[in-house]
Amino acid sequence: MFIQFTRLGIVSPEAEPALRHTFVARASVLMLITLSALMLPLFYRSQSGALSEAIDSRNAMLPASFMPPQDYQNKSASALMQVNQPPQISFFSPANNSSFVEGNAIVLLAAASDSDGTVIKVEFFADSNKIGEDTNGGNGWGFSWIGATAGPHTLTMAAADDGGAVSVSPPIQITVLVPTPTFTPTNTSARPPIRPPKPIRPPIRLPPRLLSRPLCRPTPNRLPFASPPVPMMPKKPNPTAASI
């Protein structure tokens, strides 16, 4: 190749070494590309053969009766790689900031659903302490809480689906009030009957002409309401007593 190129013209002795090195470098690169193209199929065949042997050895360790689960036999690769979605859960009852009386049952109802599976259990918590659970949602998810102490409480719920995913509901606040004491009579038969109150009589009003007059005339050196002295009359002689 170098000889054919030099025949096209006259090359000076000074330029001949530079041209020789250039053609040697190009020939080396061309040889490397050719060898790579020839060796790549051989390398691929050797690696694919090793991979096939590894797969065959793994299958040899499985029992002859091994079959994939029925749920995965007819599913595509995209369906098998789908990630399980967690369930959705929220409080249906009671409402946030509700109040209850101590001693009464508090009914907790949940709205739970799962887009790619089934909800299998709902747990109920009060102040981060588990108070009950429901594993049968045929008639709705719920729980009746008995024994709540007086004061504020924070309620939450957790739902689990058949794929192992768990979701927690947003918390709500409730208040349990102390019951108001009421008086209940114990024995009403021994008590006398309650009489109705007597009617109130209207006050007696005097005519204005009597109110303008004093009740008695004040006398000197006497009390204003004292009566005047009655004069003493002399006793008459008894003729019958004188004849005796």
VENTA-V989384 format. One record per residue. N is the residue number from 1. RES is the residue in one letter. PHI is phi in radians with two decimals (* if undefined). OMEGA is omega in whole degrees, 0 to 359 (* if undefined). Layout:
# VENTA-V989384
n=N res=RES phi=PHI omega=OMEGA
n=N res=RES phi=PHI omega=OMEGA
This chain:
# VENTA-V989384
n=1 res=M phi=* omega=177
n=2 res=F phi=-1.15 omega=182
n=3 res=I phi=-1.22 omega=180
n=4 res=Q phi=-1.14 omega=181
n=5 res=F phi=-1.21 omega=182
n=6 res=T phi=-1.25 omega=180
n=7 res=R phi=-1.31 omega=181
n=8 res=L phi=-1.29 omega=180
n=9 res=G phi=-2.86 omega=180
n=10 res=I phi=-1.60 omega=180
n=11 res=V phi=-1.85 omega=180
n=12 res=S phi=-1.28 omega=179
n=13 res=P phi=-1.07 omega=180
n=14 res=E phi=-1.26 omega=183
n=15 res=A phi=-1.51 omega=183
n=16 res=E phi=-1.08 omega=179
n=17 res=P phi=-1.09 omega=181
n=18 res=A phi=-1.13 omega=179
n=19 res=L phi=-1.15 omega=180
n=20 res=R phi=-1.09 omega=179
n=21 res=H phi=-1.13 omega=180
n=22 res=T phi=-1.12 omega=180
n=23 res=F phi=-1.22 omega=177
n=24 res=V phi=-1.15 omega=179
n=25 res=A phi=-1.13 omega=180
n=26 res=R phi=-1.17 omega=179
n=27 res=A phi=-1.19 omega=179
n=28 res=S phi=-1.17 omega=179
n=29 res=V phi=-1.11 omega=179
n=30 res=L phi=-1.09 omega=179
n=31 res=M phi=-1.18 omega=178
n=32 res=L phi=-1.13 omega=179
n=33 res=I phi=-1.12 omega=180
n=34 res=T phi=-1.15 omega=179
n=35 res=L phi=-1.14 omega=179
n=36 res=S phi=-1.13 omega=179
n=37 res=A phi=-1.14 omega=179
n=38 res=L phi=-1.39 omega=184
n=39 res=M phi=-1.48 omega=184
n=40 res=L phi=-1.09 omega=177
n=41 res=P phi=-1.08 omega=179
n=42 res=L phi=-1.14 omega=179
n=43 res=F phi=-1.16 omega=180
n=44 res=Y phi=-1.09 omega=180
n=45 res=R phi=-1.13 omega=180
n=46 res=S phi=-1.19 omega=180
n=47 res=Q phi=-1.21 omega=179
n=48 res=S phi=-1.14 omega=177
n=49 res=G phi=-1.17 omega=178
n=50 res=A phi=-1.15 omega=179
n=51 res=L phi=-1.15 omega=178
n=52 res=S phi=-1.11 omega=178
n=53 res=E phi=-1.11 omega=179
n=54 res=A phi=-1.15 omega=179
n=55 res=I phi=-1.15 omega=179
n=56 res=D phi=-1.13 omega=179
n=57 res=S phi=-1.19 omega=177
n=58 res=R phi=-1.19 omega=179
n=59 res=N phi=-1.15 omega=180
n=60 res=A phi=-1.20 omega=180
n=61 res=M phi=-1.36 omega=179
n=62 res=L phi=-1.37 omega=177
n=63 res=P phi=-1.15 omega=182
n=64 res=A phi=-1.15 omega=182
n=65 res=S phi=-1.56 omega=183
n=66 res=F phi=-1.23 omega=176
n=67 res=M phi=-2.41 omega=178
n=68 res=P phi=-1.14 omega=179
n=69 res=P phi=-0.98 omega=183
n=70 res=Q phi=-1.06 omega=182
n=71 res=D phi=-1.22 omega=185
n=72 res=Y phi=-1.85 omega=184
n=73 res=Q phi=-1.23 omega=186
n=74 res=N phi=-1.89 omega=180
n=75 res=K phi=-1.77 omega=178
n=76 res=S phi=-1.39 omega=181
n=77 res=A phi=-1.14 omega=179
n=78 res=S phi=-1.16 omega=179
n=79 res=A phi=-1.24 omega=180
n=80 res=L phi=-1.21 omega=181
n=81 res=M phi=-1.54 omega=181
n=82 res=Q phi=-1.20 omega=181
n=83 res=V phi=-1.43 omega=180
n=84 res=N phi=-1.21 omega=180
n=85 res=Q phi=-1.53 omega=180
n=86 res=P phi=-1.22 omega=179
n=87 res=P phi=-1.29 omega=177
n=88 res=Q phi=-1.91 omega=182
n=89 res=I phi=-2.57 omega=177
n=90 res=S phi=-2.72 omega=180
n=91 res=F phi=-1.36 omega=171
n=92 res=F phi=-1.61 omega=178
n=93 res=S phi=-2.77 omega=3
n=94 res=P phi=-1.45 omega=176
n=95 res=A phi=-1.36 omega=179
n=96 res=N phi=-1.12 omega=180
n=97 res=N phi=1.14 omega=175
n=98 res=S phi=-1.43 omega=180
n=99 res=S phi=-2.16 omega=179
n=100 res=F phi=-2.39 omega=179
n=101 res=V phi=-1.70 omega=181
n=102 res=E phi=-1.07 omega=182
n=103 res=G phi=1.78 omega=178
n=104 res=N phi=-1.57 omega=179
n=105 res=A phi=-1.30 omega=178
n=106 res=I phi=-1.90 omega=183
n=107 res=V phi=-1.55 omega=178
n=108 res=L phi=-1.89 omega=180
n=109 res=L phi=-2.10 omega=183
n=110 res=A phi=-2.08 omega=172
n=111 res=A phi=-1.90 omega=185
n=112 res=A phi=-2.15 omega=179
n=113 res=S phi=-2.69 omega=180
n=114 res=D phi=-2.43 omega=185
n=115 res=S phi=-1.28 omega=183
n=116 res=D phi=-2.16 omega=180
n=117 res=G phi=-2.98 omega=183
n=118 res=T phi=-2.33 omega=174
n=119 res=V phi=-1.35 omega=183
n=120 res=I phi=-1.91 omega=181
n=121 res=K phi=-2.81 omega=174
n=122 res=V phi=-2.26 omega=179
n=123 res=E phi=-1.91 omega=184
n=124 res=F phi=-2.05 omega=184
n=125 res=F phi=-2.30 omega=174
n=126 res=A phi=-2.23 omega=183
n=127 res=D phi=0.98 omega=178
n=128 res=S phi=1.20 omega=177
n=129 res=N phi=-1.93 omega=181
n=130 res=K phi=-1.22 omega=180
n=131 res=I phi=-1.98 omega=179
n=132 res=G phi=2.97 omega=179
n=133 res=E phi=-2.66 omega=178
n=134 res=D phi=-2.39 omega=181
n=135 res=T phi=-1.90 omega=180
n=136 res=N phi=-2.27 omega=181
n=137 res=G phi=-1.67 omega=180
n=138 res=G phi=-1.09 omega=179
n=139 res=N phi=-1.91 omega=180
n=140 res=G phi=1.74 omega=179
n=141 res=W phi=-1.66 omega=182
n=142 res=G phi=-2.82 omega=180
n=143 res=F phi=-2.77 omega=178
n=144 res=S phi=-1.84 omega=183
n=145 res=W phi=-1.63 omega=179
n=146 res=I phi=-2.05 omega=178
n=147 res=G phi=1.74 omega=178
n=148 res=A phi=-1.23 omega=180
n=149 res=T phi=-1.42 omega=180
n=150 res=A phi=-1.18 omega=179
n=151 res=G phi=2.23 omega=179
n=152 res=P phi=-1.37 omega=179
n=153 res=H phi=-2.46 omega=176
n=154 res=T phi=-1.92 omega=184
n=155 res=L phi=-1.91 omega=175
n=156 res=T phi=-2.45 omega=177
n=157 res=M phi=-2.39 omega=178
n=158 res=A phi=-2.31 omega=180
n=159 res=A phi=-2.02 omega=178
n=160 res=A phi=-2.13 omega=179
n=161 res=D phi=-1.83 omega=183
n=162 res=D phi=-1.25 omega=177
n=163 res=G phi=-1.67 omega=179
n=164 res=G phi=1.62 omega=179
n=165 res=A phi=-1.44 omega=182
n=166 res=V phi=-2.27 omega=177
n=167 res=S phi=-2.25 omega=180
n=168 res=V phi=-1.99 omega=181
n=169 res=S phi=-1.36 omega=172
n=170 res=P phi=-1.12 omega=182
n=171 res=P phi=-1.31 omega=173
n=172 res=I phi=-2.26 omega=181
n=173 res=Q phi=-1.97 omega=173
n=174 res=I phi=-2.32 omega=179
n=175 res=T phi=-2.27 omega=177
n=176 res=V phi=-1.81 omega=185
n=177 res=L phi=-1.71 omega=175
n=178 res=V phi=-1.32 omega=181
n=179 res=P phi=-1.16 omega=178
n=180 res=T phi=-1.39 omega=181
n=181 res=P phi=-1.20 omega=179
n=182 res=T phi=-2.14 omega=180
n=183 res=F phi=-1.53 omega=178
n=184 res=T phi=-2.17 omega=180
n=185 res=P phi=-1.13 omega=183
n=186 res=T phi=-1.55 omega=183
n=187 res=N phi=-2.42 omega=181
n=188 res=T phi=-1.70 omega=183
n=189 res=S phi=-1.33 omega=183
n=190 res=A phi=-1.45 omega=181
n=191 res=R phi=-1.50 omega=178
n=192 res=P phi=-1.19 omega=178
n=193 res=P phi=-1.14 omega=180
n=194 res=I phi=-1.41 omega=180
n=195 res=R phi=-1.48 omega=178
n=196 res=P phi=-1.21 omega=180
n=197 res=P phi=-1.16 omega=179
n=198 res=K phi=-1.25 omega=179
n=199 res=P phi=-1.18 omega=180
n=200 res=I phi=-1.48 omega=180
n=201 res=R phi=-1.37 omega=178
n=202 res=P phi=-1.23 omega=180
n=203 res=P phi=-1.16 omega=180
n=204 res=I phi=-1.41 omega=180
n=205 res=R phi=-1.85 omega=178
n=206 res=L phi=-1.50 omega=178
n=207 res=P phi=-1.18 omega=182
n=208 res=P phi=-1.03 omega=182
n=209 res=R phi=-1.19 omega=177
n=210 res=L phi=-1.36 omega=180
n=211 res=L phi=-1.20 omega=180
n=212 res=S phi=-1.37 omega=180
n=213 res=R phi=-1.64 omega=174
n=214 res=P phi=-1.24 omega=179
n=215 res=L phi=-1.20 omega=178
n=216 res=C phi=-2.67 omega=181
n=217 res=R phi=-1.52 omega=178
n=218 res=P phi=-1.22 omega=177
n=219 res=T phi=-1.97 omega=179
n=220 res=P phi=-1.11 omega=178
n=221 res=N phi=0.98 omega=178
n=222 res=R phi=-2.36 omega=178
n=223 res=L phi=-1.18 omega=182
n=224 res=P phi=-1.09 omega=184
n=225 res=F phi=-1.78 omega=179
n=226 res=A phi=-1.37 omega=179
n=227 res=S phi=-1.42 omega=180
n=228 res=P phi=-1.16 omega=181
n=229 res=P phi=-1.19 omega=180
n=230 res=V phi=-1.63 omega=181
n=231 res=P phi=-1.18 omega=180
n=232 res=M phi=-1.52 omega=180
n=233 res=M phi=-1.64 omega=178
n=234 res=P phi=-1.19 omega=181
n=235 res=K phi=-1.38 omega=177
n=236 res=K phi=-1.47 omega=180
n=237 res=P phi=-1.23 omega=179
n=238 res=N phi=-1.62 omega=182
n=239 res=P phi=-1.18 omega=180
n=240 res=T phi=-1.16 omega=180
n=241 res=A phi=-1.20 omega=181
n=242 res=A phi=-1.27 omega=179
n=243 res=S phi=-1.22 omega=179
n=244 res=I phi=-1.29 omega=*
